[in-house]
């Protein structure tokens, strides 16, 4: 990962490091030596050297990043460290020479001595180490933030891809069955087949417009269900009874994963024996923040072949998008599925 250099943070860090280090040095000098001649100039030299060294390091970081980005990391770190030390040393020596020439020419002799050069080397090394360590903390924090951002983006993309995959497993399965039914209806009765086709078109229109949406309002989900149920009532007439008891606030203020309800209705119809004498009753209602889809059990003598994919996909998608569980209950002569209605703030995410 190519990290962007946080220039502003590094400049601010250089300034804070220079001020903090200068304050600490000044305190130690006063405590250990008492009154020191030219203390202000000494501290000014330190703060300037620290800050300029920080600026040098930032410029070297940018230069190496632009021209040596393909080098192994350890080589770039070594190049940056050595370059920072050398340029800091050059700056310190030049600064001392200029100040000595302007203010105290006698000091030139000391600077040219081995002791004077040793002091400059040690000073440049200490300043470079402090700046490198301080800046490295900023860069590590920046890299960690970028890594966390990338990971969150990858997780979001993975959730969306998985959700779409599960959705796509639902829709082709439904479409295949619907087209077979449409073909059969057209052969028996053109008008009935045409009516079925209109509801199928409405259902597919809603499907296409909502394909990229992870969540739909309860109201939009109910619209999809209405088209689906209308199609099924054409097939089964009085053998299928469907009722909705969901108040407006639940419909408009809550949402659920898209295409959550239709697979539940399809399962209920698929696995029960529907007759006019003993119709299948499906009820959709809301209670205490949950949606319930319930039906009476009219189990077929020969159970319909099933992969269990529809309900399994719904459970996986709920866990993926909200972390909530889908509760499935079978008691006596009733079968029910409970879905949590997600708060309104989730609907646009």
VOGU-3710 file (C-alpha; in Angstrom, 3 decimals, decimal comma):
1> xxxxxxxxxx> 0,000/0,000/0,000  1,394/3,414/-1,005  0,748/5,685/1,974  0,132/9,354/1,401  2,600/11,490/3,361  0,626/13,516/5,965  2,585/16,750/5,447  0,493/18,969/7,727  0,626/16,480/10,581  4,391/16,122/10,190
11> xxxxxxxxxx> 4,943/19,907/10,156  2,824/20,299/13,297  4,645/17,375/14,884  8,010/18,990/14,055  6,956/22,231/15,719  5,604/20,500/18,833  8,688/18,279/19,077  10,993/21,303/18,755  9,114/23,256/21,436  8,880/20,282/23,815
21> xxxxxxxxxx> 12,535/19,294/23,388  13,736/22,876/23,799  11,680/23,323/26,949  13,052/20,086/28,398  16,654/21,022/27,540  16,214/24,506/29,029  14,781/23,050/32,243  17,653/20,558/32,602  20,273/23,242/31,948  18,818/25,570/34,571
31> xxxxxxxxxx> 18,435/22,801/37,158  21,981/21,476/36,681  23,927/24,655/35,962  21,859/27,507/37,384  22,298/30,750/35,447  23,625/30,184/31,911  24,992/33,014/29,729  23,212/33,412/26,402  20,566/30,844/27,438  17,986/32,388/25,114
41> xxxxxxxxxx> 20,323/32,103/22,095  21,172/28,493/22,987  17,498/27,557/23,196  16,754/29,460/19,987  19,495/27,458/18,240  17,968/24,216/19,521  14,390/25,013/18,504  15,479/26,187/15,037  17,690/23,135/14,522  14,909/20,758/15,589
51> xxxxxxxxxx> 12,267/22,408/13,424  14,509/22,724/10,355  15,577/19,088/10,770  11,888/18,172/10,764  11,351/20,106/7,529  14,414/18,429/6,004  13,014/15,010/6,904  9,634/15,827/5,328  11,278/16,972/2,071  13,446/13,851/1,968
61> xxxxxxxxxx> 10,377/11,664/2,594  8,601/13,256/-0,367  11,643/13,027/-2,629  12,369/9,390/-1,811  8,679/8,532/-2,144  8,574/10,020/-5,646  11,911/8,758/-6,998  12,747/5,603/-5,030  9,344/4,062/-4,317  10,401/0,754/-5,889
71> xxxxxxxxxx> 13,351/0,305/-3,567  12,960/-2,226/-0,735  11,576/-0,638/2,412  14,754/-1,088/4,500  16,837/0,654/1,804  14,458/3,619/1,718  14,490/3,895/5,526  18,303/3,800/5,521  18,533/6,429/2,762  16,070/8,739/4,544
81> xxxxxxxxxx> 17,833/8,384/7,917  21,343/9,022/6,559  20,169/11,928/4,381  18,350/13,541/7,307  21,438/13,241/9,519  23,826/14,651/6,876  21,603/17,608/5,945  20,891/18,373/9,606  24,634/18,351/10,278  25,283/20,651/7,301
91> xxxxxxxxxx> 22,554/23,045/8,467  23,860/23,113/12,062  27,461/23,725/10,982  26,466/26,485/8,557  24,246/28,115/11,189  27,020/28,058/13,788  29,588/29,405/11,299  27,304/32,270/10,261  26,427/33,175/13,859  30,087/32,949/14,912
101> xxxxxxxxxx> 31,209/35,161/12,028  28,540/37,769/12,808  28,495/37,693/16,610  31,559/35,930/18,028  34,425/35,433/15,534  36,594/33,843/18,253  34,246/30,851/18,245  35,347/29,949/14,707  38,520/28,411/16,151  36,456/26,152/18,437
111> xxxxxxxxxx> 34,197/25,087/15,570  37,195/24,098/13,462  38,651/21,968/16,277  38,008/18,239/16,659  36,000/18,920/19,828  33,834/21,438/18,022  33,175/19,014/15,153  32,394/16,216/17,633  29,823/18,448/19,323  28,221/19,191/15,949
121> xxxxxxxxxx> 28,148/15,490/15,000  26,611/14,476/18,324  24,094/17,348/18,177  23,044/16,507/14,608  22,743/12,808/15,499  20,571/13,493/18,562  18,332/15,942/16,704  17,952/13,527/13,762  17,080/10,620/16,063  14,436/12,647/17,924
131> xxxxxxxxxx> 12,864/13,854/14,658  12,973/10,400/13,024  11,360/8,726/16,038  8,741/11,455/16,394  7,843/11,476/12,690  7,807/7,693/12,587  5,012/7,696/15,175  2,965/10,009/12,964  3,603/7,844/9,893  2,693/4,655/11,759
141> xxxxxxxxxx> -0,590/6,199/12,931  -1,315/7,357/9,380  -0,565/3,905/7,976  -2,776/2,281/10,608  -5,667/4,622/9,769  -5,279/3,914/6,051  -5,180/0,173/6,713  -8,327/0,357/8,850  -10,062/2,399/6,145  -9,087/-0,103/3,462
151> xxxxxxxxxx> -10,271/-2,988/5,615  -13,615/-1,292/6,273  -14,036/-0,675/2,525  -13,171/-4,299/1,779  -15,658/-5,491/4,406  -18,389/-3,241/2,975  -17,666/-4,453/-0,573  -17,700/-8,050/0,634  -21,042/-7,565/2,386  -22,550/-5,997/-0,735
161> xxxxxxxxxx> -21,150/-8,700/-3,030  -22,408/-11,481/-0,764  -25,817/-9,848/-0,461  -26,109/-9,488/-4,252  -25,030/-13,087/-4,744  -27,697/-14,322/-2,356  -30,297/-12,115/-4,060  -29,336/-13,426/-7,481  -29,818/-16,981/-6,218  -33,420/-16,091/-5,330
171> xxxxxxxxxx> -34,538/-14,249/-8,461  -33,556/-16,694/-11,275  -35,243/-19,506/-9,324  -38,462/-17,503/-9,030  -38,356/-16,326/-12,657  -37,968/-19,873/-13,989  -41,066/-21,015/-12,068  -43,073/-17,917/-13,037  -42,385/-18,343/-16,759  -43,431/-21,995/-16,622
181> xxxxxxxxxx> -46,700/-21,000/-14,934  -47,258/-18,177/-17,439  -46,814/-20,605/-20,336  -49,312/-23,004/-18,790  -51,901/-20,244/-18,145  -51,672/-18,912/-21,702  -52,405/-22,366/-23,043  -55,529/-22,685/-20,869  -56,912/-19,131/-20,905  -55,414/-16,156/-22,735
191> xxxxxxxxxx> -57,084/-13,513/-20,510  -55,901/-15,168/-17,300  -52,413/-15,545/-18,740  -52,371/-11,870/-19,749  -53,466/-10,773/-16,265  -50,757/-12,947/-14,722  -48,186/-11,423/-17,079  -49,098/-7,865/-15,996  -48,503/-8,717/-12,336  -45,282/-10,523/-13,271
201> xxxxxxxxxx> -44,109/-7,404/-15,133  -44,870/-5,276/-12,058  -42,970/-7,678/-9,843  -39,951/-7,736/-12,166  -40,012/-3,938/-12,471  -39,770/-3,654/-8,684  -37,051/-6,307/-8,652  -34,887/-4,523/-11,208  -35,236/-1,096/-9,570  -34,317/-2,553/-6,175
211> xxxxxxxxxx> -31,532/-4,935/-7,214  -28,706/-2,664/-6,006  -30,450/-1,800/-2,732  -29,469/-3,849/0,287  -32,461/-2,647/2,307  -36,000/-1,643/1,373  -38,685/0,064/3,400  -41,388/-2,260/4,655  -43,823/-0,402/2,376  -41,741/-1,214/-0,734
221> xxxxxxxxxx> -41,423/-4,847/0,326  -45,202/-5,066/0,715  -45,678/-3,654/-2,808  -43,509/-6,460/-4,158  -45,531/-8,981/-2,132  -48,827/-7,641/-3,447  -47,795/-8,314/-7,054  -46,528/-11,753/-6,116  -49,699/-12,679/-4,202  -51,871/-11,373/-7,062
231> xxxxxxxxxx> -50,030/-13,762/-9,396  -50,556/-16,676/-7,013  -54,254/-15,917/-6,503  -54,702/-16,170/-10,264  -53,335/-19,703/-9,993  -55,105/-20,821/-6,821  -58,210/-18,591/-6,583  -60,019/-19,175/-3,271  -57,492/-21,790/-2,192  -55,160/-18,956/-1,154
241> xxxxxxxxxx> -56,078/-16,301/1,402  -53,688/-13,467/2,238  -54,028/-10,627/4,745  -51,769/-7,729/5,736  -51,940/-6,008/9,126  -49,021/-3,593/9,158  -49,664/-0,001/10,264  -48,350/2,978/8,310  -45,631/3,838/10,833  -44,051/0,383/10,505
251> xxxxxxxxxx> -44,315/0,537/6,706  -42,727/3,965/6,336  -40,326/4,155/9,288  -38,689/0,731/9,094  -36,819/-1,385/6,587  -35,755/-4,982/6,013  -33,290/-6,680/3,635  -34,660/-6,470/0,100  -36,711/-9,462/-1,081  -37,141/-10,845/2,411
261> xxxxxxxxxx> -40,882/-11,476/2,263  -41,424/-12,975/-1,201  -39,341/-16,136/-0,555  -41,353/-16,735/2,643  -44,637/-16,485/0,750  -43,261/-18,757/-1,965  -42,186/-21,353/0,617  -45,610/-21,340/2,265  -47,344/-21,934/-1,069  -44,831/-24,529/-2,233
271> xxxxxxxxxx> -44,924/-26,762/0,851  -48,664/-26,805/1,556  -51,676/-28,425/-0,100  -53,998/-25,646/-1,330  -57,686/-26,436/-1,955  -60,843/-24,323/-1,986  -62,295/-26,503/0,780  -59,224/-26,091/2,960  -57,455/-22,893/1,867  -53,997/-21,737/2,874
281> xxxxxxxxxx> -54,151/-18,648/5,088  -51,045/-16,464/5,029  -50,921/-13,472/7,324  -48,344/-10,682/7,369  -48,434/-8,465/10,448  -46,193/-6,255/12,579  -45,868/-6,438/16,343  -43,409/-4,843/18,768  -40,763/-4,032/16,151  -40,996/-7,323/14,266
291> xxxxxxxxxx> -42,657/-8,559/11,089  -44,376/-11,931/11,256  -45,270/-14,143/8,300  -47,541/-16,960/9,486  -49,546/-19,668/7,773  -51,618/-22,685/8,703  -50,007/-26,046/7,964  -51,599/-28,082/5,184  -48,701/-30,373/4,497  -48,681/-32,305/1,252
301> xxxxxxxxxx> -48,834/-36,079/1,290  -45,802/-36,050/-0,991  -43,506/-33,251/0,219  -42,270/-30,879/-2,478  -38,615/-31,197/-3,402  -36,675/-28,416/-1,745  -33,085/-27,264/-1,385  -34,025/-24,966/1,512  -32,185/-22,209/-0,328  -34,807/-19,469/0,020
311> xxxxxxxxxx> -35,044/-19,470/3,822  -31,338/-20,232/4,209  -30,417/-17,232/2,037  -32,727/-14,972/4,022  -31,130/-16,039/7,317  -27,636/-15,422/5,905  -28,573/-11,994/4,515  -30,133/-10,883/7,809  -26,973/-11,844/9,689  -24,848/-10,114/7,074
321> xxxxxxxxxx> -26,756/-6,828/6,921  -27,986/-6,366/10,475  -26,487/-9,063/12,683  -30,019/-10,139/13,673  -31,422/-13,651/13,583  -34,475/-14,808/11,658  -36,691/-16,782/14,057  -38,524/-19,766/12,547  -41,200/-21,511/14,628  -43,438/-24,495/13,944
331> xxxxxxxxxx> -46,094/-25,129/16,568  -49,183/-27,296/16,217  -50,899/-26,376/12,976  -49,057/-23,100/12,409  -45,760/-22,078/10,878  -44,274/-18,613/11,435  -41,176/-16,615/10,586  -40,197/-13,517/12,564  -38,093/-10,722/11,045  -36,770/-7,714/12,928
341> xxxxxxxxx> -37,779/-4,329/11,464  -34,620/-2,241/11,216  -34,745/1,433/12,316  -35,231/4,135/9,707  -31,579/5,296/9,827  -30,524/1,959/8,304  -32,776/2,364/5,260  -30,516/4,724/3,304  -27,230/2,914/4,118
//
